[in-house]
């Protein structure tokens, strides 16, 4: 479906059916980086196995805002204590990515 299809074909139908839609037209938009872990769409958390003193918290695939308080605490625990204390998040480390073992989520909507 070409991008202009919405503007040229669908929008006029919507605006005829609900005239208020004409006042709600898009006037600007924004695009940004979407952080994706293509292996399993989960965070990559913790130290890289080959680079000393480099901690990762990336690859959230849309979960970042939801999980940021817990991830912040987990990173603090890694820095201060050298390991996870509150929750064992070791399953989300680099080893699973390097070995290609994704963490499967069964309750994702």
C-alpha positions in Angstrom: 0.0 0.0 0.0 1.6 3.3 -1.0 2.1 5.9 1.7 -0.2 8.5 0.0 -3.1 6.0 0.1 -4.2 7.2 3.6 -4.3 10.9 2.6 -5.8 10.4 -0.8 -8.4 7.6 -0.2 -9.0 6.9 3.4 -8.9 10.4 4.9 -11.7 11.8 2.7 -13.9 8.9 3.7 -13.3 9.5 7.4 -13.7 13.2 7.1 -17.1 12.8 5.3 -18.3 10.4 8.0 -17.0 12.4 11.0 -16.5 16.1 10.0 -14.5 16.7 13.2 -11.7 14.6 11.8 -10.8 17.5 9.4 -9.9 19.6 12.5 -7.7 16.8 13.8 -5.4 16.5 10.9 -1.7 15.7 11.5 0.4 18.9 11.2 3.8 17.6 12.3 5.5 14.4 13.4 8.6 13.1 15.0 10.7 10.0 14.5 13.4 8.7 16.7 15.7 5.7 17.5 13.9 2.5 18.5 16.3 0.3 20.5 15.8 -3.3 19.4 17.4 -6.6 20.5 16.6 -8.8 17.5 17.4 -12.0 19.3 14.5 -11.9 21.8 13.4 -8.3 22.2 14.6 -8.1 25.8 17.2 -6.0 27.5 20.9 -6.8 27.3 22.0 -6.0 30.8 25.3 -6.2 32.5 29.0 -6.3 31.8 30.4 -7.2 28.4 32.5 -10.4 28.8 35.5 -9.0 26.8 35.5 -5.3 27.7 36.3 -4.4 31.3 34.2 -1.8 33.2 31.6 -1.5 30.4 28.0 -2.1 31.6 25.1 -2.4 29.1 21.4 -1.7 29.5 20.1 -1.6 25.9 17.9 -3.5 23.5 14.7 -3.0 25.3 12.5 -3.1 22.2 9.9 -0.8 23.6 10.0 -1.9 27.2 12.6 0.6 28.4 10.3 3.2 30.0 8.4 0.5 31.8 11.5 -1.3 33.1 13.8 1.7 33.7 13.4 1.9 37.5 14.3 -1.8 37.9 17.2 -1.5 35.4 18.5 1.5 37.2 18.5 -0.3 40.5 20.1 -3.4 38.9 23.0 -1.3 37.4 23.5 0.4 40.8 23.8 -3.0 42.4 26.3 -4.2 39.8 28.4 -1.1 40.3 28.2 -1.0 44.1 28.0 -4.7 45.0 29.4 -6.4 41.9 26.2 -8.4 41.3 22.5 -8.3 41.4 20.9 -8.2 44.9 17.2 -7.4 44.6 16.4 -9.4 41.5 18.6 -12.0 39.7 18.7 -10.5 36.2 21.7 -12.6 35.1 19.5 -14.3 32.4 19.5 -11.0 30.5 23.3 -10.8 30.2 25.6 -10.9 27.1 26.2 -14.7 27.4 22.7 -15.4 26.1 23.2 -13.1 23.1 26.6 -14.5 22.2 25.2 -18.1 22.5 22.0 -17.2 20.7 19.8 -18.3 23.6 16.9 -15.9 23.8 14.7 -15.4 26.8 11.1 -16.3 25.8 8.3 -14.2 27.2 5.0 -16.1 27.3 2.8 -13.3 28.7 3.5 -10.5 26.3 0.4 -8.9 24.8 
